[in-house]
Amino acid sequence: MEMNYKEYYNKQKEIGLEYQDFVGEILCQNGIVIMNYVSKKYQFSSGENKMGVEIKHDKMFRDTGNLYIELEEKSNPDNKNYIKSGIKRNDNTWLYVIGDYKTIYIFPKNLLLKLSEEYEPIENNTKTSIGFLLPIKEAEKHNAKVIKIP
């Protein structure tokens, strides 16, 4: 049975929230304590969390050799326009955390904004996100910190 987009979106959102909790635990163990906002009201007015840390789960980077850094999004592929998100959203974000359950990369948002000028924006397969691909080799050079999980 094929999943409709809303079911797919909800499943991916839950996977993302679980990863966000995982990263919160790992960051806490590394001296960075974040307080996540879950309501749309606080997320839109203040950002993902009190500390200004955007967290993204990139399940494919080990296969592709690239981190997907989001610039714009839309909640449904049928929506006409994208809105700024990820590193382009105007909120309290100053750190961008991305990775999987084995490796977490931490970048200053302003560095990723500068790097984004060097790469061609691409649209994802579901037509809900525009971003750029940052090669892992470049991520290894430009990160503020990498956390390897045993």
FIVO-100063 format. One line per field, with one value per atom (N, C-alpha, C): residue in one letter; atom name; y, x, z. Coordinates in Angstrom, 3 decimals, padded with zeros to 6 digits, m for minus. Layout:
# FIVO-100063
resn [A_...]
name [CA_...]
yy [Y_...]
xx [X_...]
zz [Z_...]
//
This chain:
# FIVO-100063
resn [M_M_M_E_E_E_M_M_M_N_N_N_Y_Y_Y_K_K_K_E_E_E_Y_Y_Y_Y_Y_Y_N_N_N_K_K_K_Q_Q_Q_K_K_K_E_E_E_I_I_I_G_G_G_L_L_L_E_E_E_Y_Y_Y_Q_Q_Q_D_D_D_F_F_F_V_V_V_G_G_G_E_E_E_I_I_I_L_L_L_C_C_C_Q_Q_Q_N_N_N_G_G_G_I_I_I_V_V_V_I_I_I_M_M_M_N_N_N_Y_Y_Y_V_V_V_S_S_S_K_K_K_K_K_K_Y_Y_Y_Q_Q_Q_F_F_F_S_S_S_S_S_S_G_G_G_E_E_E_N_N_N_K_K_K_M_M_M_G_G_G_V_V_V_E_E_E_I_I_I_K_K_K_H_H_H_D_D_D_K_K_K_M_M_M_F_F_F_R_R_R_D_D_D_T_T_T_G_G_G_N_N_N_L_L_L_Y_Y_Y_I_I_I_E_E_E_L_L_L_E_E_E_E_E_E_K_K_K_S_S_S_N_N_N_P_P_P_D_D_D_N_N_N_K_K_K_N_N_N_Y_Y_Y_I_I_I_K_K_K_S_S_S_G_G_G_I_I_I_K_K_K_R_R_R_N_N_N_D_D_D_N_N_N_T_T_T_W_W_W_L_L_L_Y_Y_Y_V_V_V_I_I_I_G_G_G_D_D_D_Y_Y_Y_K_K_K_T_T_T_I_I_I_Y_Y_Y_I_I_I_F_F_F_P_P_P_K_K_K_N_N_N_L_L_L_L_L_L_L_L_L_K_K_K_L_L_L_S_S_S_E_E_E_E_E_E_Y_Y_Y_E_E_E_P_P_P_I_I_I_E_E_E_N_N_N_N_N_N_T_T_T_K_K_K_T_T_T_S_S_S_I_I_I_G_G_G_F_F_F_L_L_L_L_L_L_P_P_P_I_I_I_K_K_K_E_E_E_A_A_A_E_E_E_K_K_K_H_H_H_N_N_N_A_A_A_K_K_K_V_V_V_I_I_I_K_K_K_I_I_I_P_P_P]
name [N_CA_C_N_CA_C_N_CA_C_N_CA_C_N_CA_C_N_CA_C_N_CA_C_N_CA_C_N_CA_C_N_CA_C_N_CA_C_N_CA_C_N_CA_C_N_CA_C_N_CA_C_N_CA_C_N_CA_C_N_CA_C_N_CA_C_N_CA_C_N_CA_C_N_CA_C_N_CA_C_N_CA_C_N_CA_C_N_CA_C_N_CA_C_N_CA_C_N_CA_C_N_CA_C_N_CA_C_N_CA_C_N_CA_C_N_CA_C_N_CA_C_N_CA_C_N_CA_C_N_CA_C_N_CA_C_N_CA_C_N_CA_C_N_CA_C_N_CA_C_N_CA_C_N_CA_C_N_CA_C_N_CA_C_N_CA_C_N_CA_C_N_CA_C_N_CA_C_N_CA_C_N_CA_C_N_CA_C_N_CA_C_N_CA_C_N_CA_C_N_CA_C_N_CA_C_N_CA_C_N_CA_C_N_CA_C_N_CA_C_N_CA_C_N_CA_C_N_CA_C_N_CA_C_N_CA_C_N_CA_C_N_CA_C_N_CA_C_N_CA_C_N_CA_C_N_CA_C_N_CA_C_N_CA_C_N_CA_C_N_CA_C_N_CA_C_N_CA_C_N_CA_C_N_CA_C_N_CA_C_N_CA_C_N_CA_C_N_CA_C_N_CA_C_N_CA_C_N_CA_C_N_CA_C_N_CA_C_N_CA_C_N_CA_C_N_CA_C_N_CA_C_N_CA_C_N_CA_C_N_CA_C_N_CA_C_N_CA_C_N_CA_C_N_CA_C_N_CA_C_N_CA_C_N_CA_C_N_CA_C_N_CA_C_N_CA_C_N_CA_C_N_CA_C_N_CA_C_N_CA_C_N_CA_C_N_CA_C_N_CA_C_N_CA_C_N_CA_C_N_CA_C_N_CA_C_N_CA_C_N_CA_C_N_CA_C_N_CA_C_N_CA_C_N_CA_C_N_CA_C_N_CA_C_N_CA_C_N_CA_C_N_CA_C_N_CA_C_N_CA_C_N_CA_C_N_CA_C_N_CA_C_N_CA_C_N_CA_C_N_CA_C_N_CA_C_N_CA_C_N_CA_C_N_CA_C_N_CA_C_N_CA_C_N_CA_C_N_CA_C_N_CA_C_N_CA_C_N_CA_C_N_CA_C]
yy [m001.182_000.000_001.244_002.140_003.342_004.397_005.060_006.091_007.413_008.145_009.463_010.447_011.674_012.609_012.980_013.150_013.536_012.457_011.190_010.087_010.078_010.286_010.342_011.487_012.661_013.845_013.582_013.031_012.759_011.739_010.724_009.713_010.350_011.162_011.821_012.816_013.490_014.446_013.723_012.588_011.811_011.309_010.860_010.427_011.594_012.778_013.967_014.378_014.297_014.656_013.689_012.415_011.422_011.699_012.054_012.383_013.646_014.608_015.845_015.539_014.644_014.234_013.554_012.677_011.987_012.996_013.953_014.967_015.811_016.136_016.888_016.182_014.867_014.080_014.110_013.928_013.923_015.298_016.364_017.712_017.985_017.547_017.729_017.046_015.855_015.144_015.895_016.786_017.576_019.021_019.277_020.596_021.617_021.195_022.111_021.680_022.476_022.136_022.978_022.306_023.021_022.762_023.730_023.579_023.714_022.589_022.595_023.219_023.973_024.479_023.521_023.083_022.172_022.849_023.964_024.646_025.473_025.565_026.376_027.836_028.306_029.703_030.039_029.244_029.523_029.203_028.177_027.867_029.000_029.571_030.653_031.957_032.214_033.481_033.414_032.247_032.163_031.213_030.240_029.252_027.872_026.934_025.542_025.350_026.139_025.980_027.247_027.283_028.454_028.787_027.783_027.990_028.442_028.371_028.764_027.704_026.443_025.315_024.641_024.666_023.967_022.555_021.551_020.152_019.472_018.841_018.134_016.725_015.777_014.377_014.124_013.779_013.467_011.968_011.229_009.765_009.257_010.134_009.665_010.064_010.874_011.418_010.351_009.239_008.185_007.551_007.469_006.902_007.905_009.188_010.200_010.868_010.861_011.565_013.061_013.490_014.913_015.127_016.270_016.716_017.614_017.414_018.261_019.407_020.629_021.814_022.559_022.567_023.148_024.673_025.250_026.696_027.162_026.377_026.714_025.438_025.602_024.435_024.814_023.794_023.938_022.663_022.799_021.663_020.647_021.034_020.147_020.423_019.396_019.629_020.402_020.409_021.141_022.641_023.055_024.487_025.134_026.344_027.009_027.548_028.187_028.906_028.234_028.376_027.960_029.105_028.753_029.758_029.493_030.547_030.392_029.439_028.567_027.630_027.260_026.346_025.929_027.119_027.243_028.321_029.686_029.733_031.021_031.590_030.798_031.303_032.385_033.440_034.566_034.330_033.643_033.371_033.412_032.809_032.877_031.851_031.114_030.061_030.634_030.099_030.457_029.212_028.056_026.786_025.857_025.139_024.187_022.820_021.883_020.543_019.557_018.741_017.804_016.520_015.404_014.131_012.970_011.879_010.682_010.153_008.898_008.340_007.916_008.098_007.761_008.989_010.020_011.221_012.460_013.434_014.705_015.823_016.630_017.790_019.045_019.933_021.212_022.324_023.220_024.335_025.656_026.726_028.051_028.350_028.850_029.154_030.133_031.168_032.174_031.572_030.557_029.884_029.125_028.434_027.703_028.660_029.815_030.814_031.236_031.457_031.831_030.686_029.462_028.299_028.078_028.408_028.179_028.954_030.036_030.837_030.100_029.087_028.342_027.124_026.800_025.577_025.894_025.094_025.246_024.711_025.517_024.996_023.903_022.885_021.810_021.561_021.039_020.677_019.180_018.808_017.387_016.610_015.290_014.419_014.625_015.001_015.181_016.577_017.425_018.800_019.626_019.402_020.130_020.877_020.798_021.423_021.800_022.951_023.380_023.541_023.025_023.128_022.961_022.785_022.507_021.317_020.662_019.490_019.908_019.707_020.002_018.687_018.531_017.285_017.037_015.785_015.423_015.908_015.847_016.327_017.806_018.599_020.015_020.161_019.321_019.353_019.061_018.140_017.805_018.989_019.832_021.000_022.177_022.369_023.614_023.525_022.376_022.253_022.914_023.270_023.765_022.593_021.490_020.298_019.107_017.958_016.689_015.794_015.204_014.262_012.881_011.964_010.564_009.779_009.042_008.258_006.811_006.256_004.879_003.853]
xx [000.845_000.000_000.889_000.638_001.448_001.021_001.999_001.753_001.454_000.417_000.191_001.184_001.240_002.266_002.115_000.888_000.681_001.215_000.957_001.486_003.015_003.568_005.019_005.597_004.988_005.448_005.423_004.316_004.196_005.232_005.485_006.487_007.876_008.204_009.513_009.666_008.578_008.617_008.929_008.298_008.541_009.988_010.503_011.902_012.827_012.498_013.296_013.255_012.072_011.943_012.719_012.683_013.439_014.942_015.384_016.801_017.168_016.272_016.497_016.689_015.871_016.027_017.379_017.756_019.046_020.195_020.159_021.212_021.220_020.034_019.959_020.693_020.531_021.239_022.754_023.172_024.607_025.215_024.520_025.038_025.150_024.165_024.194_025.429_025.741_026.937_028.222_028.113_029.261_029.191_028.341_028.282_027.399_026.596_025.679_024.257_023.574_022.213_021.237_020.311_019.307_017.924_017.039_015.650_014.797_014.289_013.543_012.169_011.770_010.405_009.636_008.467_007.680_006.467_006.012_004.848_005.271_004.379_004.651_004.856_004.090_004.197_005.636_006.228_007.588_008.636_008.397_009.366_009.443_008.291_008.305_008.821_008.537_008.977_010.396_010.819_012.109_013.111_012.660_013.566_013.288_014.110_013.910_014.047_014.938_015.186_015.788_015.859_016.341_017.798_018.617_020.046_020.354_019.382_019.649_020.396_020.062_020.705_019.682_019.935_019.089_019.640_018.773_019.199_018.534_019.345_018.834_019.419_018.554_018.962_019.181_020.379_020.689_020.957_019.915_020.000_020.803_021.063_021.656_023.118_023.680_025.006_026.092_025.959_026.983_026.950_025.759_025.626_026.012_025.654_025.886_027.251_027.833_029.097_028.931_027.672_027.363_026.388_026.507_025.474_024.516_023.213_022.205_021.880_022.265_022.049_020.838_019.757_018.496_018.524_017.928_017.810_016.354_015.473_014.049_013.228_011.957_011.087_009.644_008.837_007.385_006.809_005.707_005.158_004.460_004.164_003.467_003.973_004.239_004.740_003.764_002.477_001.487_001.495_002.117_002.233_003.084_002.691_003.380_004.748_004.817_006.026_006.783_008.078_008.955_009.081_009.412_009.734_011.159_011.805_013.165_013.153_014.135_014.260_015.725_015.987_017.366_018.252_019.342_020.294_019.803_018.752_018.253_017.103_016.579_015.477_016.007_015.223_015.612_015.094_015.889_015.517_016.782_016.758_017.900_018.997_018.863_019.834_021.220_022.204_023.599_024.463_023.932_024.620_023.715_024.301_023.576_024.208_023.402_023.870_023.224_024.040_023.520_024.343_023.663_024.371_023.423_023.966_023.169_023.490_023.171_023.368_024.818_025.702_027.115_028.022_027.634_028.465_027.584_027.957_027.233_028.214_027.850_028.649_027.994_028.816_028.328_029.019_028.189_028.697_028.140_028.923_028.338_027.425_026.246_025.297_025.902_026.605_027.149_028.186_028.918_029.868_029.131_028.052_027.277_026.629_026.173_025.614_026.665_027.878_028.959_029.269_029.359_029.628_028.513_027.274_026.136_026.288_027.038_027.257_028.135_028.854_029.769_029.115_027.883_027.231_025.891_025.563_024.295_023.144_022.094_020.929_020.228_019.731_018.987_017.684_016.698_015.416_015.447_014.885_014.889_013.853_013.868_012.990_011.512_011.157_009.741_009.236_010.108_009.746_009.265_009.890_009.506_010.675_011.849_013.022_014.030_014.653_015.772_016.973_018.101_019.308_020.530_021.670_022.881_023.593_024.404_025.143_026.555_026.876_028.209_028.980_030.012_030.784_031.359_031.372_031.886_033.325_034.113_035.494_035.527_034.596_034.507_033.946_032.988_032.417_033.496_034.392_035.484_036.429_036.569_037.455_036.812_035.498_034.849_034.015_033.864_033.005_033.642_032.794_033.287_033.620_032.879_033.092_032.434_033.060_032.473_032.403_031.231_031.065_030.841_031.742_031.617_030.983_029.928_029.222_029.704_030.213_030.731_029.628]
zz [000.000_000.000_000.000_m000.944_m001.067_m000.050_000.514_001.516_000.807_001.281_000.710_001.314_000.757_001.200_002.665_003.135_004.536_005.476_005.149_005.962_005.924_004.728_004.575_005.408_005.312_006.051_007.554_008.046_009.483_009.956_009.136_009.493_009.549_008.540_008.508_009.656_009.996_011.109_012.419_012.638_013.859_013.904_012.768_012.690_013.030_012.513_012.789_014.244_014.858_016.275_017.165_016.816_017.579_017.473_016.267_016.082_016.868_016.868_017.623_019.110_019.647_021.051_021.272_020.347_020.431_020.457_019.533_019.469_020.737_021.254_022.506_023.630_023.711_024.732_024.507_023.266_022.945_023.216_022.808_023.055_024.547_025.317_026.767_027.363_026.881_027.350_026.988_025.971_025.528_026.017_027.015_027.634_026.955_025.974_025.283_025.612_026.415_026.831_026.017_025.333_024.542_025.120_024.923_025.343_024.081_023.583_022.326_022.482_021.449_021.346_020.444_020.880_020.052_019.429_019.980_019.409_018.198_017.216_016.031_016.418_017.410_017.850_018.239_019.116_019.580_018.516_017.716_016.663_015.648_015.287_014.303_014.887_016.151_016.739_017.291_017.771_018.458_017.813_017.064_016.484_017.047_016.669_017.085_018.588_019.202_020.632_021.214_022.500_023.231_022.895_022.632_022.370_020.948_020.043_018.663_017.874_018.135_017.459_016.550_015.252_014.273_014.115_014.217_014.151_012.957_012.109_010.936_010.878_010.576_010.411_008.926_008.551_007.158_007.057_006.693_006.648_005.453_004.480_003.228_003.034_003.933_003.633_003.500_004.193_004.072_002.674_002.086_000.739_m000.342_m000.129_m001.163_m001.059_000.140_000.342_000.513_000.709_000.867_002.011_002.677_003.613_002.846_003.045_002.404_003.359_002.985_003.810_003.261_004.041_003.585_003.590_002.532_002.385_002.414_001.792_001.693_001.804_002.200_002.328_002.041_001.839_001.829_002.424_003.130_003.875_002.978_001.746_000.824_m000.587_m001.385_m002.741_m003.620_m003.256_m004.040_m003.752_m002.652_m002.369_m003.457_m003.852_m004.951_m004.540_m003.387_m002.999_m001.863_m001.924_m000.830_000.172_001.422_002.432_002.924_003.416_003.931_005.116_005.144_006.263_006.416_007.350_007.555_007.859_007.117_007.391_006.921_006.111_005.616_006.440_007.375_008.193_009.127_009.264_010.108_011.523_012.336_013.726_014.575_015.720_016.635_016.344_015.259_014.961_014.689_015.381_015.117_014.925_015.343_015.111_014.312_013.385_012.555_012.788_013.281_013.633_012.668_012.032_011.037_011.068_010.826_010.791_010.946_011.489_011.724_013.118_013.370_014.707_014.987_014.023_014.220_014.224_013.472_013.342_013.324_014.146_014.212_013.876_012.877_012.490_013.059_013.593_014.111_013.322_012.756_011.958_012.476_012.396_012.592_011.392_011.646_010.572_009.568_010.059_009.136_008.183_008.621_007.739_006.637_006.995_005.982_004.989_005.458_004.537_003.514_003.973_003.060_002.095_002.610_001.754_000.731_001.090_000.185_m001.124_m001.096_m002.310_m003.323_m002.867_m003.739_m004.395_m003.999_m004.482_m005.142_m006.118_m006.842_m005.995_m005.779_m005.042_m005.855_m005.152_m005.809_m005.053_m005.775_m005.164_m004.843_m003.686_m003.316_m004.127_m003.997_m004.789_m004.508_m003.269_m002.933_m003.279_m003.820_m004.222_m003.034_m001.863_m000.647_m000.018_m000.622_m000.017_m001.095_m000.891_m001.729_m000.808_m001.248_m000.446_m001.319_m000.683_m001.440_m000.817_m001.636_m001.185_m000.791_000.478_000.990_001.063_000.229_000.270_001.667_002.079_003.404_003.573_002.501_002.569_002.995_002.486_002.869_004.279_004.625_005.978_007.015_006.688_007.605_007.802_006.778_006.868_007.593_007.410_007.827_009.101_009.686_010.868_012.084_013.048_014.337_015.250_015.069_015.902_015.217_015.356_014.919_016.144_016.349_017.456_016.854_017.164_016.721_017.859_017.544_018.555_018.454_019.564_019.536_019.331]
//
